[in-house]
Amino acid sequence: MLPFRGMSQTANAVRAEFRARPPGPFDTIATTVREVTLRRRLIAYLVRADLKKRGANTVLGNIWWILDPLLTMLVYVILVTIIVRSTREAYPLFIFAAILPWKWFSSTLNDAVTSIIGREKIIKQVKFPKIVLPLASVGGGLISFLFGLIPLSALLILFYSTHISPWLLLIPVIAAVQVVFTMGVSILASGLTVYFRDLGNVTGHALRIWFYLSPALYGTEQIESLATNHKELFTLYELNPFAGLFESYRDVIYYGQAPEWNLLVIVLAESIALLVAAVLVFRRLESSFAKVL
């Protein structure tokens, strides 16, 4: 009996040690996917509550999701076509194809940055996977993007009907790649902001610089013309995921052609890698959120 008792104690000790070890990367990802799936109703509730709150805080309510990208487009159209005197054909459509996905990304990231620190009380009182909070911000941003397709459709139908093509049906494919990238950035930023509160203040300035370094107001051909004298600038351009995303949106919206699939696949691969890294970092930091807050 004694040998078996000793073996049983050893087995219990091994199991206890295994449980004490932090889960590996694959276990962390699998657990996160399972927890998010089980809490999908909670995410949907948070998205609805956030959208309702935004609409209640303004006179025009949710109509701003339609007006905001149009007004932003108008500002840059006046700047570039009147002041800079650009002669690009159908420039409002050209720039709107970049402004719409950028407004989606920037508004989502701004919401995600405060998604954890803005819910201090509930985090300290209720036990739940905190990763649903930045994911809810991503969900709300996606709905805003869908509303933004309304003014895009109006521009195409009323002013630029010659740009309507079957390739417009690929917008959801490009948007799916952007969803993956946006989730990675949002999850990572929301977790790090708990420990580095200044990140919330820096985000707005970083987004502004990021936008101007992306081919939003200009095309890829203008960047390529500068490549010979500014190789460092062109290297940063190639590393920018929104260089590929903006060009992909413009291919199907403005040029009426298929996107560069190789470029889109590269952005998707980078986005998946970023998302995995963001989830691992977030779950490692998550256990200390309540103490830090």
N, C-alpha and C positions, 0 to 999 in steps of 0.2 A: 504493500500500500504506500509506503514512504516514497519509493521512486516515482510512482504515478502522481503523488501529491506534489513532489518537487517539480515534475514536468508541468503540472497544471499551474503552479505558481510562476514558473518561467514563462509559460505561454501568456498568462495574464500580464506579466511585466512587459513582454514584447508588444502585446496589443496596446497597453497603456502608453508605451513609448511611441508607437506608431501614431496613436491619436494625438499625442502631444506635438508631433512634428508639424510644421506648417505645410499646408497642401502645396503640391507642385503646380507648375503653370497650367498643365492640362486639366488638373482637378479644379483649379480656380476658375478657369474659363467655363468648364462644364457646369460647375455649381452656379456661376453667375447667369448663364443662359437659362438654367432651370428655375432660378429664383425670379428672374425677370419674366419668364413665361407664366409663372404662377401668379405674379403680381400685375399682369397686364390690365386688369380692371382698375387697379390703383393708379397705374400710369394714365389710363384713359380719363379717370376722374380728375387727376391733377391737370391734365391738358385742358379739359373742359372748364375747370375752375379758373385757370390762368387766362384763358380766352375770354371768359365772362367778365373777369376783373378788368382786363384791358378795355373791353368794350364799354364797361360802365364808367370808366374814368375819363372818357372824352365825349364831346357833344355828338360827333358823327359816328362814334362807336366803331364797329368793324369795317365801316367804309374806308377808314384810313389805310387798311391793308391794300386797298385798290389805289387810293390817291397818292400814298407815300412814294412808291416807285415812279409814278408819273411825274410828280413834282421834282424828285431828284433828277430824273431824266431831263426835265425842262431846264434846270439849273446848268447842267453840263452841256446841253445843246447850245444854250445862249453863250456859255463860256467859250466853247470850241468853235462853233460855226460863225459867231459874230465877232468875238474878240480875237481868237487865234486864226479865224477865217479858214477853217477846214472845208474842203470841197468834196468830201466823201459822199457818195450817193446814198440816200436813205439813212442818214446818220442817226436820227432818233431811234430807228429800229436796231441799228448796229450797236448803239450804246445800251439800249434797253435789254438786249440779249445778255449783257454782262451785269447790269445793275440789278435785275430781278434775282438771279442766284446769289449775288453778293449781299443784297439786303436780307435774304433768307439766312445766309451764313452769319453775318455780323449781328443781327438781332438775336439769333439763337445763342451765339456765344456770349453776348452780353447778359442774357437771361441765365445761362448755365453757370456763369461765374459766381452769381449770387444765389444759386439754387440750393446750396448747402448752408451757407452762413445766414441766409435769410429765413431759415426754418430751424433756428436754434432750439426752441422750446419743444417742438415735436420730436426732434432727434434725441433730446435728452429724456423724453418721457415714453416714447414708443420704440420698440425694437423692430426694425424692418431693414431690408437692403437699401442703403442710401443711394445706390446707383440709379434707382428709379427716378430720382429727382432731376439729374441732368438729362436723362432720357425723356422725361416729360417735357423739358425745354426743347429738345429736338423735335418731339412730336408737335408741339405748338408752332414751332418755326416751319415745319412742313406744311401745316394747314395754311399759314400765311403765304407760303409760296404758291399753293393751289389757288388762293384768292388772287395772287399776282398774275396768274395766267389769264384772268379776265381782261385786264387792260392790254395784255399782249395780244390776245385774240382780237380785241377792238382795233388795235393798231394795224394788224395784218388785214383785217376785213375792210376797214374804212379807208386806209391810206396806202397800204403796201400789199395789195392783193397779188401782185406779180411774184411776191416772195413766198406765197403759200405753196407748199409741196408735201408729198407723202412723208418726207423725212421728218416732218414735225412730230410724227408719231413716236419718234425716238427720244423725245424730251424726257419721258419717264425713265428711260434707260440711263441717260446721263445724270438725271436727278438721283437715281439709286446709288450711283457712285459717290455723288456728293453727300448723300445721307451717311454713308459709311465714314467718309472723311470727317464730317461734322460731328458725328458721335464720338470719334476718337479725340478730337480737339476739345469738345465740350466736357467729356468725362474727365480728361486730364486736367483741364483748367479748373473745373469745379472742385476737385480734390485738393489741388495745390493751393487754391485760394484760402482754404481753411487755415493753412500754416503761413501763407504769405499774403496778407491782406492787401498789400500794395499792388498785387497783381490785378485786382479789380480796377484800380486807377490807371494802370498802364495799358489795359486792354484796349480802351478807346483809341489811344494814340497809336498803338501797334496796328490796330485794324486800319486806321487812316493811312499809315505808311504802306501797309500791305496792299491796300487798294490801288495806290498810285504806282506801286512797283509791279502791278499786274496789268495785263493788256486789256484794261477796261475802257479807257478813253481812246485807245489807239490799237492798231492791229499788230500782228506778229511781224509783218514785213518791216515795220518801222524799227522794231527791236533788232531784227537781223541786219538792218543797214548800219546799226551802231556797233555790231559785234566786232568788227575789225579794230576799232579804236578803244572799245570798252569791253574787253573779254570777261572781266570780273562781273560786270553787270549782266552780261548774257548768261553767265554760269548761274547766277542767282535766279534769273528768269527761267532757266531750264529746271531748276529745283523747285520752283513754285508750283504747287498742285493746281492753282487757279489759272495758270497759263494754259494747261491742258483742258480744264473744265470750261473756261471762257471760250476757247477756240472750238470746243465740241458743241457748245450751245449755239455759237454763231454759225457753225457749219450747217446745222439743221434748221435754224431760224432765219438767218440772214442770207447765207449763200445757197440754201436749198440743196444740200448735198450730204452724203454720209460723213460722219465724223471720222477722224483718224483713229481707227480701232487700236492700233499699237500704242498710241499715246494714251488713250483712255484706259487700256489694260494696265499700263504702267502706273497711272494715278490710282487705279483700283488696288493694285498690289501694295503700293505705298500706304494707302488708306487702311487696308486690312492690317498691315504690320503696326501702324500707329494705333489702331483700335485695340489690338491685343495688348500692346505695351501699356496703353492707357488703363485698360481694365485691371491688369496686374498691379500697376502702381496704385490705382484707386482702392482696390481691395486690401492692399497692404496698409494703406493709411486709414482706412475706414474705421478700424477698431478704436482709434484714438480721437475720432471726431468729437464725441461727447465731452471728453476731457479738455480738449483744446478750445472748444466753443464756450 
